[in-house]
Amino acid sequence: MKKFISALVLAVAAIATTFAQEATVVESREVNGGLDFRNIYNMGAKTTYSKWSFQAHGGLNCLSSVRSDGSGYFSCINLNPAAGLQAEFTFTHYWGLGLDYTWTNNNQENYDNNIHQITLFASLNASNWLAPYRSWEKLNVYTNFGIGAGITTWTDAYTMGKHPKHLEDDAQLTRPILYPGLNIEYNIDDNFAVGVYGEGRFCTSEPKNDQNTHSLHPTTNGGRIQPVAGVTVRYKLDGNRHIRNTNVQKQVDYALDLKEQLTMINKQNRRIDSLNAAFGSQLSTLKADNDAMKKQVKEQQDSIESLRSRNAAQAKTIYEMTEDESKMVKASLADLRFETGKAIIKKESYPALDNIVKLIEERREWNVMLSGYTDNSGDPGKNLMLSRDRAAAVKAYFVNKGIEAGRIQSAGYGDKDPIADNNTPTGRARNRRVELELYHRE
């Protein structure tokens, strides 16, 4: 019998391991291959649902005999108590495995009987097998099939004073047990369920009263059938997610709803991506516009500053140059040449600028205002900067020749105040110029 119990334990471990691996394979297949409604009850089996539940059961039983030679009889006169506990792991909406302990008591005319039974059972949800897409799920019918071992003890009637004779020893026997059962269960809420059950437990041998030895011992001549019926109370762990609280139709609806939600989420994600792309484009446009506005503001500020400098110079007493001085300055500035698009004075212009330096040195009571201009070709902002840089380049030349920097101011005005037509090459050349004015020093 020890070998039998050891084999039973090993069988439990092997079956649990096999079905755990099967659940993982099914789950992987569904994740990688999409929804498979043939296996929809397995979907999310390890992550979506809670699986463990525990049951207490109690009721009545009776003991009857069946002999292998056909002369057996069925006698179920005395009703006695039965009670037990079980733990079940429900793998899918269709089936689960569990371990059950049941105690039964049988008081007979000649002896009293107590059986302690430990069995491994498979529980099949007949409701989901027969009506998997039903709309109701509160009531479920389960069929159970179990196999295990029972430890039976007898106390004879003589010992208890029910008979004048006396047996010296009580008897104890361990023997295999198997049974089918039916359980009707109603889910009263997410965590608790109540029900009724009925079982037919079969023992492989029966005790025999040996009148010679005054003891009870087993015999292989037949067995016993033990009908058991009663009520159950089941507790489900994490009830709002327990697999026994749902049916296949609900799981299909859940899967379809999940698929619809995933479709909606993907649609929203695509919309968000589109909005992000549009927002990024608009942001880039706004940034470019902002940079352009900053540039324009800077140009306007520079232009205003140049106009202020010019107006400040004009507000002072302007030196009226003599006719010869005016001709000399105009001729010198007319010969002023810069490298194209740059503020670098060409060497050929140095002699003309030296004539102006000589005039400024002779008129030490006067200050100098240099004003740079360009034609209207190209970007106005760049033209404004170029006109300022060219006026500053002439100032730097004068300073290098010994004129005090404090006596000279320079400003640029871009393409403002043209003196010739910008539509002709000659006119544009005349508009690219630097003008000079003298005013009284303060």
SULLINLIN-V750780 format. One record per residue. RES is the residue in one letter. PSI is psi in radians with two decimals (999 if undefined). D_CENTER is the distance of its C-alpha to the mean C-alpha in Angstrom with 1 decimal. Layout:
{{RES | PSI | D_CENTER} {RES | PSI | D_CENTER}}
//
This chain:
{{M | -0.58 | 53.5} {K | -0.68 | 51.6} {K | -0.66 | 50.8} {F | -0.79 | 49.6} {I | -0.73 | 47.2} {S | -0.74 | 45.8} {A | -0.65 | 45.3} {L | -0.77 | 43.4} {V | -0.78 | 41.0} {L | -0.66 | 40.4} {A | -0.72 | 39.8} {V | -0.84 | 37.2} {A | -0.75 | 35.3} {A | -0.76 | 35.6} {I | -0.76 | 34.5} {A | -0.77 | 31.4} {T | -0.75 | 30.4} {T | -0.81 | 31.1} {F | -0.51 | 29.1} {A | -0.73 | 26.1} {Q | -0.68 | 26.2} {E | -0.74 | 26.7} {A | -0.70 | 23.7} {T | -0.74 | 21.6} {V | -0.79 | 23.3} {V | -0.76 | 22.8} {E | -0.74 | 19.2} {S | -0.69 | 18.9} {R | -0.70 | 21.2} {E | -0.67 | 19.2} {V | -0.73 | 15.9} {N | -0.49 | 18.0} {G | 0.08 | 20.4} {G | -3.01 | 18.7} {L | 2.26 | 19.9} {D | 1.82 | 23.3} {F | -0.26 | 25.1} {R | -0.46 | 27.7} {N | 0.50 | 25.3} {I | -0.47 | 23.1} {Y | -0.30 | 24.0} {N | -0.23 | 22.3} {M | 2.25 | 19.0} {G | 0.44 | 16.4} {A | -0.57 | 19.5} {K | -0.34 | 18.0} {T | -0.47 | 14.7} {T | -0.68 | 15.5} {Y | 2.67 | 19.1} {S | 2.56 | 21.3} {K | -0.42 | 24.4} {W | 2.44 | 27.1} {S | 2.74 | 30.0} {F | 2.44 | 33.4} {Q | 2.44 | 36.7} {A | 2.36 | 40.1} {H | 2.62 | 43.0} {G | 2.61 | 46.7} {G | -2.49 | 49.7} {L | 2.68 | 53.0} {N | 2.85 | 54.2} {C | 2.81 | 57.6} {L | 2.26 | 59.0} {S | 2.81 | 60.9} {S | 2.56 | 62.5} {V | 2.16 | 62.6} {R | 2.53 | 65.0} {S | -0.32 | 64.6} {D | 0.12 | 68.2} {G | -0.10 | 67.6} {S | 0.33 | 69.6} {G | 2.98 | 66.6} {Y | 2.82 | 66.2} {F | 1.99 | 63.5} {S | 2.07 | 64.2} {C | 1.27 | 61.7} {I | -0.87 | 63.9} {N | 2.18 | 62.5} {L | 2.31 | 59.0} {N | 2.86 | 57.3} {P | 2.72 | 53.9} {A | 2.51 | 50.7} {A | 2.82 | 47.4} {G | 3.10 | 44.3} {L | 2.66 | 40.6} {Q | 2.66 | 37.9} {A | 2.38 | 34.3} {E | 2.46 | 32.2} {F | 1.94 | 29.0} {T | 1.89 | 28.1} {F | -0.82 | 26.4} {T | -3.07 | 26.0} {H | -0.18 | 27.3} {Y | -0.55 | 30.6} {W | 2.85 | 31.6} {G | 3.00 | 31.3} {L | 2.58 | 33.3} {G | 3.02 | 34.9} {L | 2.29 | 37.7} {D | 2.42 | 40.5} {Y | 2.21 | 43.3} {T | 2.34 | 46.3} {W | 2.29 | 49.6} {T | 2.55 | 52.6} {N | 2.40 | 56.1} {N | 1.91 | 59.2} {N | 1.93 | 62.6} {Q | 3.12 | 65.3} {E | -0.67 | 69.1} {N | -0.35 | 69.7} {Y | 2.85 | 66.5} {D | 2.52 | 63.2} {N | 2.30 | 60.0} {N | 2.28 | 56.5} {I | 2.21 | 53.7} {H | 1.97 | 50.4} {Q | 2.28 | 48.1} {I | 2.12 | 44.8} {T | 2.56 | 43.2} {L | 2.27 | 40.1} {F | 2.70 | 39.2} {A | 2.32 | 37.0} {S | 2.17 | 36.0} {L | 2.26 | 35.6} {N | 1.66 | 34.3} {A | -0.51 | 37.2} {S | -0.74 | 35.8} {N | -0.47 | 32.8} {W | -0.77 | 35.1} {L | -0.58 | 37.8} {A | 1.21 | 35.7} {P | -0.39 | 32.1} {Y | 0.48 | 31.4} {R | 2.71 | 33.3} {S | -0.39 | 32.1} {W | 2.61 | 33.2} {E | 0.00 | 31.4} {K | -0.69 | 33.2} {L | 2.26 | 36.0} {N | 2.55 | 35.6} {V | 2.19 | 38.3} {Y | 2.45 | 37.8} {T | 2.33 | 40.2} {N | 2.49 | 40.4} {F | 2.12 | 42.2} {G | 2.71 | 42.9} {I | 2.46 | 45.0} {G | -2.55 | 46.0} {A | 2.61 | 48.9} {G | 2.42 | 51.1} {I | 2.00 | 53.3} {T | 2.34 | 56.4} {T | 2.48 | 59.1} {W | 2.46 | 62.4} {T | 2.07 | 64.9} {D | 2.82 | 68.2} {A | -0.48 | 70.3} {Y | -0.71 | 73.2} {T | -0.64 | 71.2} {M | 0.10 | 70.3} {G | 0.22 | 73.9} {K | -0.14 | 73.6} {H | 2.54 | 76.2} {P | -0.48 | 79.3} {K | 2.88 | 78.3} {H | 2.29 | 75.7} {L | 2.39 | 73.2} {E | -0.69 | 72.8} {D | 2.59 | 69.0} {D | 2.79 | 65.9} {A | 2.58 | 63.9} {Q | 2.40 | 60.2} {L | 2.33 | 58.5} {T | 2.26 | 55.1} {R | 2.70 | 54.5} {P | 2.62 | 51.7} {I | 2.46 | 50.2} {L | 2.71 | 48.4} {Y | 2.60 | 47.6} {P | 2.74 | 46.0} {G | 2.84 | 44.7} {L | 2.34 | 43.4} {N | 2.10 | 41.0} {I | 2.13 | 40.5} {E | 2.42 | 37.6} {Y | 2.19 | 36.6} {N | 1.86 | 33.3} {I | -0.46 | 34.4} {D | -2.93 | 30.9} {D | -0.52 | 27.5} {N | -0.49 | 28.9} {F | 2.53 | 32.6} {A | 2.56 | 34.6} {V | 2.73 | 38.4} {G | -3.09 | 40.6} {V | 2.69 | 43.8} {Y | 2.77 | 44.4} {G | 2.46 | 47.2} {E | 2.73 | 47.9} {G | 1.74 | 50.7} {R | 2.24 | 50.8} {F | 2.18 | 53.2} {C | 2.46 | 54.9} {T | -0.09 | 56.6} {S | 2.92 | 59.8} {E | 2.72 | 62.0} {P | 2.69 | 64.2} {K | 2.35 | 67.9} {N | 1.93 | 70.6} {D | 1.91 | 73.1} {Q | -0.39 | 76.4} {N | -0.75 | 77.9} {T | -0.08 | 75.3} {H | 0.79 | 74.3} {S | 2.87 | 70.6} {L | 2.32 | 67.6} {H | 2.72 | 66.0} {P | 2.73 | 63.7} {T | 2.65 | 65.0} {T | 0.15 | 63.4} {N | 1.26 | 65.5} {G | -2.73 | 62.8} {G | -2.93 | 60.0} {R | 2.49 | 58.7} {I | 2.29 | 56.4} {Q | 1.64 | 54.7} {P | 2.38 | 53.3} {V | 2.37 | 50.8} {A | 2.60 | 49.4} {G | -2.76 | 47.7} {V | 2.77 | 44.7} {T | 2.66 | 41.1} {V | 2.17 | 38.5} {R | 2.41 | 34.9} {Y | 2.25 | 32.1} {K | 2.16 | 28.5} {L | 2.42 | 25.9} {D | 1.04 | 22.9} {G | -0.64 | 24.7} {N | -0.17 | 22.3} {R | 0.27 | 20.2} {H | 2.47 | 23.2} {I | -0.41 | 24.1} {R | -0.17 | 27.7} {N | 0.14 | 26.8} {T | 2.88 | 25.8} {N | -3.13 | 27.5} {V | -0.67 | 26.8} {Q | -0.72 | 27.1} {K | -0.66 | 24.5} {Q | -0.67 | 22.1} {V | -0.80 | 23.1} {D | -0.71 | 22.6} {Y | -0.76 | 19.2} {A | -0.74 | 18.3} {L | -0.73 | 19.9} {D | -0.70 | 18.2} {L | -0.73 | 14.8} {K | -0.74 | 16.0} {E | -0.72 | 17.4} {Q | -0.72 | 14.2} {L | -0.70 | 12.4} {T | -0.75 | 15.5} {M | -0.71 | 15.5} {I | -0.76 | 12.0} {N | -0.69 | 13.2} {K | -0.77 | 16.4} {Q | -0.67 | 15.0} {N | -0.72 | 13.1} {R | -0.69 | 16.5} {R | -0.73 | 18.3} {I | -0.74 | 16.4} {D | -0.72 | 17.1} {S | -0.75 | 20.7} {L | -0.67 | 21.0} {N | -0.72 | 19.8} {A | -0.78 | 22.4} {A | -0.71 | 25.0} {F | -0.70 | 24.4} {G | -0.71 | 24.6} {S | -0.79 | 27.9} {Q | -0.68 | 29.2} {L | -0.72 | 28.4} {S | -0.74 | 30.3} {T | -0.78 | 33.1} {L | -0.67 | 33.3} {K | -0.75 | 33.3} {A | -0.75 | 36.1} {D | -0.69 | 38.0} {N | -0.73 | 37.6} {D | -0.70 | 39.0} {A | -0.71 | 41.8} {M | -0.72 | 42.7} {K | -0.71 | 42.8} {K | -0.75 | 45.1} {Q | -0.72 | 47.3} {V | -0.75 | 47.5} {K | -0.73 | 48.5} {E | -0.74 | 51.1} {Q | -0.72 | 52.4} {Q | -0.75 | 52.6} {D | -0.71 | 54.5} {S | -0.73 | 56.7} {I | -0.73 | 57.5} {E | -0.69 | 58.2} {S | -0.73 | 60.6} {L | -0.66 | 62.3} {R | -0.78 | 62.8} {S | -0.73 | 64.4} {R | -0.79 | 66.6} {N | -0.65 | 67.6} {A | -0.68 | 68.4} {A | -0.69 | 70.6} {Q | -0.47 | 72.3} {A | -0.32 | 73.0} {K | 2.97 | 75.1} {T | 2.04 | 78.6} {I | 2.34 | 78.4} {Y | 2.14 | 81.0} {E | 1.86 | 83.1} {M | 2.67 | 83.7} {T | 2.91 | 87.1} {E | -0.72 | 87.4} {D | -0.73 | 87.6} {E | -0.76 | 84.6} {S | -0.75 | 82.6} {K | -0.73 | 83.6} {M | -0.77 | 82.8} {V | -0.78 | 79.3} {K | -0.72 | 78.4} {A | -0.70 | 79.7} {S | -0.77 | 77.9} {L | -0.51 | 74.6} {A | -0.52 | 75.2} {D | 0.03 | 75.4} {L | 2.19 | 72.1} {R | 2.45 | 69.7} {F | 2.70 | 66.0} {E | 2.54 | 63.9} {T | 2.19 | 62.0} {G | 0.18 | 58.8} {K | 2.95 | 59.4} {A | 0.64 | 61.2} {I | 2.10 | 63.4} {I | 2.32 | 67.1} {K | 2.58 | 69.2} {K | -0.47 | 72.2} {E | -0.24 | 74.6} {S | -0.13 | 73.9} {Y | -0.80 | 74.9} {P | -0.72 | 78.7} {A | -0.72 | 78.1} {L | -0.54 | 75.8} {D | -0.59 | 78.4} {N | -0.68 | 80.9} {I | -0.70 | 78.6} {V | -0.74 | 78.1} {K | -0.71 | 81.9} {L | -0.75 | 82.1} {I | -0.65 | 79.4} {E | -0.58 | 81.3} {E | -0.51 | 84.5} {R | 1.24 | 83.0} {R | -0.24 | 81.5} {E | 0.01 | 81.6} {W | 2.60 | 79.0} {N | 2.95 | 75.2} {V | 2.38 | 73.3} {M | 2.05 | 70.5} {L | 2.23 | 68.8} {S | 2.14 | 66.8} {G | 2.55 | 64.7} {Y | 2.77 | 64.0} {T | 3.05 | 62.5} {D | -3.03 | 62.8} {N | 0.30 | 60.1} {S | 2.44 | 58.6} {G | -2.90 | 55.0} {D | 2.24 | 52.3} {P | -0.66 | 54.0} {G | -0.77 | 51.8} {K | -0.66 | 52.8} {N | -0.69 | 56.4} {L | -0.81 | 56.4} {M | -0.68 | 55.2} {L | -0.71 | 57.7} {S | -0.68 | 60.5} {R | -0.75 | 59.7} {D | -0.65 | 59.5} {R | -0.68 | 62.8} {A | -0.70 | 64.6} {A | -0.58 | 63.2} {A | -0.69 | 64.4} {V | -0.71 | 68.0} {K | -0.78 | 67.8} {A | -0.65 | 66.8} {Y | -0.77 | 69.8} {F | -0.72 | 72.2} {V | -0.74 | 70.9} {N | -0.40 | 71.4} {K | 0.02 | 74.9} {G | -0.06 | 75.6} {I | 2.38 | 74.8} {E | 2.37 | 73.2} {A | -0.54 | 69.5} {G | -0.28 | 70.0} {R | -0.11 | 72.5} {I | 2.30 | 70.1} {Q | 2.59 | 67.2} {S | 2.61 | 65.1} {A | 2.76 | 62.7} {G | 2.54 | 61.1} {Y | 0.19 | 61.0} {G | -2.30 | 59.5} {D | 0.26 | 61.1} {K | 2.78 | 62.7} {D | 0.96 | 66.5} {P | 2.55 | 67.4} {I | -0.01 | 71.1} {A | 3.03 | 71.2} {D | 2.13 | 69.6} {N | -0.07 | 66.1} {N | -0.08 | 66.6} {T | 2.64 | 69.0} {P | -0.69 | 68.7} {T | -0.75 | 71.7} {G | -0.74 | 70.3} {R | -0.62 | 66.9} {A | -0.67 | 68.7} {R | -0.59 | 70.8} {N | -0.36 | 67.7} {R | 1.65 | 66.1} {R | 2.93 | 68.2} {V | 2.18 | 68.7} {E | 2.68 | 71.2} {L | 2.37 | 73.1} {E | 2.58 | 74.7} {L | 2.42 | 76.8} {Y | 2.77 | 76.9} {H | 2.39 | 78.7} {R | 2.46 | 77.3} {E | 999 | 76.8}}
//
